[in-house]
Amino acid sequence: MTYCFKATPTFWKAFHKLPQEQQDKAREKFKIFRKDPYDRALKTHKIASLSARFKCTVHSVTIEGNLRAVFYQNGNIIYTVDIGTHDIYK
């Protein structure tokens, strides 16, 4: 499937607050993400609490350690909504 990717202002605000090293790591992982957001290397998993709140299936990908990016899919469009620690699940 060919995806179209969109990032929310909330995502970009959180991304730019990350230390440079984490931004660089996120850029590396997003190269994989843009090819396939469900690639095993990203450890993509569903987040039940956010899915219930947003009334759609919300996924998280592992960037490194405790750093996650959260997204949902609507058709072929992938919306990246936030990036940060597990606290973004709240």
RAHUVEN-V624727 format. One record per backbone hydrogen bond with DSSP energy under -1.0 kcal/mol. NH is the residue of the N-H (numbers start at 1). CO is the residue of the C=O. Records with the same first field share a line. If there is no record, write none. Layout:
# RAHUVEN-V624727
NH->CO ; CO
This chain:
# RAHUVEN-V624727
4->76
6->78
8->80
12->8
13->9
14->10
15->11
16->12
18->15
23->19
24->20
25->21
26->22
27->23
28->24
29->25
30->26
33->29
34->30
36->32
39->36
42->39
43->40
45->60
47->58
51->47
52->48
53->49
54->50
55->51
56->51
59->71
60->45
61->69
62->42
63->67
64->67
67->64
68->84
69->61
70->82
71->59
72->79
74->77
77->74
78->4
79->72
80->6
81->70
82->70
84->68
88->85
89->86
90->87
